[in-house]
């Protein structure tokens, strides 16, 4: 019985690692932005591409991402910081930069 429980715990731990990298994989296009009350469309911005293996690419930036609950953190993000996953198909970033409050939302085009 103890061996069975031990094997089950090990299997669950292994699944936890896989689940940590699974999730919002897909290509996310910039959908809208707002800078201190003014904004509009940003569809020409480069997409954020999230791979199922936990890596991402955005223009020339590549790295890893980690998802915990509804928060996504990118290893190479220098300005905007973590994002919030909204409705399962959007990533919203809110951050202050150069004295202005920015809200930028990316929409998934082909979520898995």
C-alpha angles and dihedrals in degrees: 000000000000091000090052092051091046092051090047091052091049091050091050091049090052090049089051091060091051092047091052090063097037120078131073098027114158144079115300120198123200104257105177142347137198126194113191093323101323124090150119143168124346099177092134092062115106115269126247108236115201117195122206090241092068098261127119141190129203116174103302095344118097130172144109132300132207127202123205118172104314097336126097122194124195119207094217099044109123103166114021103041125196123358133214121236107227125194090345094279106061135066116204122195122195119184144137119245129171091351095307130107112233128198114183124177125197120196123208114241099187111012115180 
